[in-house]
């Protein structure tokens, strides 16, 4: 069964990346990972195929550049602070969050119906 979409997780903390990956893979998404915006740029350059969304752990100029260069790319920002200032057009959720909130937001962003 093909993945619903390919999500690139950009998260500094390895344990948080692992949890996010597990949630997304169980929901049917394919997942790529990077620890910061610079590593995310390298992942995008090396990945042969479309990446549908970035899941980022805070505002980052490098990830904003990636999103600006690929207009189809959707961005979901996760932040421990409700006051974090992400780029316009970024969907934002505040951590900690229930897995279902993450999945519902991704489905809405990417236009997927609920399974």
C-alpha angles and dihedrals in degrees: 000000000000120000118263089233142328114259124192111208113207105190130145097210116073094206091053091047090052093051093046091048092051093050093049097043092050088052092054103262125132111230136209121184139212132169096218144358094275092053089045090057090054091048090052091049093050097041113094103210143034123312109205103193145009119219105199131185097216144343110307128171092213093057090044088056090051091051093047091051092051110043093188091060114106119209127210115187121204117196139171087217125063087210097061109128113226126179117278112275094031115129109224134204125179120233134267095049136164113257090238091059089054093049094045091051093049092049090051093046093049097039096243122151118234115267 
